[in-house]
Amino acid sequence: MREPVSDIDGWCLEDGEELHRQAPTTFWLPSQEERGGLQPGDYAKLVFRIGFGDPEPPVSVERMWVIVRERVPKGYLGILDNNPDGIEENEELWRGIELPFAPRHVINIQPKTESSLAIIAREPKRRWAKSN
């Protein structure tokens, strides 16, 4: 399963581990064990670089919560639980879409709730193609 790519998807995910390496005293990360041990319903905060159709991407860089839906070989499939502030509503990157991410993308974690478990039990607004 491929990760999101700006040229194809109009957005991508920042590598949280790289952001931490660049600013270790100001950019905190959960431990590698915590980021790699997420379970369905847990919340993961990711950094999105968004540049839909703009010749000078990114349009915005936003930190948004994703709810882990399932574990996959290279990480997770999750459901976006925020709407981006920097773009208009769309079908590609909006609350309720499914997206893949890896432990290296996770910059914060919150434990699952009854609400998050209910969200992942529903059909996503748009599924991520698993065969890519």
Phi, psi and omega per residue, in radians:
M1 nan 2.253 -3.097
R2 -1.445 2.693 3.029
E3 -1.458 2.781 3.071
P4 -1.066 2.456 -3.128
V5 -2.269 2.311 -3.093
S6 -0.932 -0.805 -3.072
D7 -1.099 -0.518 -3.121
I8 -1.683 -0.819 -2.977
D9 -1.714 -0.289 -3.079
G10 1.492 0.025 3.119
W11 -2.792 2.844 3.060
C12 -2.643 3.084 3.136
L13 -1.898 2.430 3.047
E14 -1.362 2.614 3.068
D15 -1.455 1.864 -3.125
G16 -1.076 -0.596 3.115
E17 -1.125 -0.691 3.108
E18 -1.180 -0.714 3.095
L19 -1.061 -0.690 3.095
H20 -1.156 -0.712 3.115
R21 -1.087 -0.630 -3.127
Q22 -1.261 -0.504 -3.104
A23 -2.528 1.180 -3.019
P24 -1.110 -0.472 -3.115
T25 -1.487 -0.320 -3.104
T26 -2.045 -0.216 -3.131
F27 -2.028 1.629 -3.110
W28 -1.367 2.558 3.043
L29 -2.294 2.573 2.941
P30 -1.103 2.838 -3.126
S31 -1.111 2.780 3.108
Q32 -1.050 -0.665 3.116
E33 -1.091 -0.758 3.119
E34 -1.141 -0.778 -3.115
R35 -1.167 -0.531 3.132
G36 -1.547 -0.116 -3.069
G37 -1.936 0.346 -3.133
L38 -1.136 2.581 -3.135
Q39 -2.141 2.800 3.115
P40 -0.892 2.313 -3.113
G41 1.722 -0.378 3.105
D42 -1.201 2.627 3.097
Y43 -1.693 2.413 3.055
A44 -2.233 2.243 3.062
K45 -1.601 2.299 -3.115
L46 -2.185 2.750 3.077
V47 -1.818 2.084 -3.120
F48 -1.781 2.324 3.018
R49 -1.865 1.940 -2.973
I50 -1.958 2.283 -3.121
G51 -2.625 0.771 -3.114
F52 -0.944 2.014 2.986
G53 1.043 0.284 -3.109
D54 -1.777 2.312 -3.141
P55 -1.205 -0.266 3.137
E56 -2.098 1.098 -3.133
P57 -1.105 2.684 0.052
P58 -1.564 2.673 2.969
V59 -1.174 -0.722 3.110
S60 -2.696 2.780 2.989
V61 -2.118 2.131 -3.035
E62 -2.323 2.498 3.025
R63 -1.684 2.133 -3.098
M64 -2.397 2.669 3.129
W65 -1.507 2.446 3.049
V66 -2.224 2.433 3.104
I67 -1.723 2.209 3.130
V68 -1.104 2.168 3.108
R69 -1.711 -0.737 3.109
E70 -2.769 2.746 3.044
R71 -1.547 2.418 3.098
V72 -2.253 2.926 -3.037
P73 -0.892 -0.674 -3.092
K74 -1.810 0.213 3.132
G75 2.662 -1.964 -2.980
Y76 -2.516 2.764 2.832
L77 -1.970 2.331 -3.112
G78 -2.364 3.012 3.101
I79 -1.981 2.175 3.104
L80 -1.105 2.248 -3.086
D81 -1.965 0.262 3.074
N82 -2.328 2.837 2.931
N83 -1.872 2.323 3.100
P84 -1.119 2.447 3.116
D85 -1.392 -0.529 -2.966
G86 -1.494 -0.009 -3.123
I87 -2.393 2.872 3.092
E88 -1.410 2.774 3.121
E89 -0.953 2.424 -3.087
N90 -2.685 3.072 -3.130
E91 -1.610 -0.196 -3.021
E92 -1.627 -0.609 -3.093
L93 -2.561 1.516 -3.112
W94 -2.659 2.805 -3.131
R95 -0.833 2.304 3.068
G96 1.753 -0.140 3.111
I97 -1.445 2.674 3.096
E98 -1.619 2.467 3.130
L99 -2.632 2.618 3.106
P100 -1.574 2.643 3.008
F101 -2.737 2.820 -3.113
A102 -1.978 2.840 3.099
P103 -0.942 -0.567 -3.113
R104 -1.158 -0.341 3.131
H105 -1.433 -0.325 -3.003
V106 -1.346 2.185 3.131
I107 -1.956 -0.196 3.079
N108 -2.803 2.788 -3.067
I109 -2.434 2.497 2.961
Q110 -2.314 2.537 -3.132
P111 -1.238 2.761 3.139
K112 -1.080 2.736 3.093
T113 -2.324 2.982 3.051
E114 -1.044 -0.673 3.139
S115 -1.124 -0.774 -3.123
S116 -1.162 -0.631 3.101
L117 -1.162 -0.629 3.090
A118 -1.166 -0.671 -3.141
I119 -1.116 -0.782 -3.091
I120 -1.297 -0.261 3.095
A121 -1.345 -0.335 3.141
R122 -1.489 2.781 3.061
E123 -1.209 2.322 3.109
P124 -1.138 2.722 3.065
K125 -1.067 -0.634 3.101
R126 -2.598 2.271 3.106
R127 -1.521 2.606 3.043
W128 -1.464 2.322 3.140
A129 -1.158 2.019 -3.090
K130 -1.332 -0.298 -3.098
S131 -1.571 -0.001 -3.129
N132 -1.230 nan nan
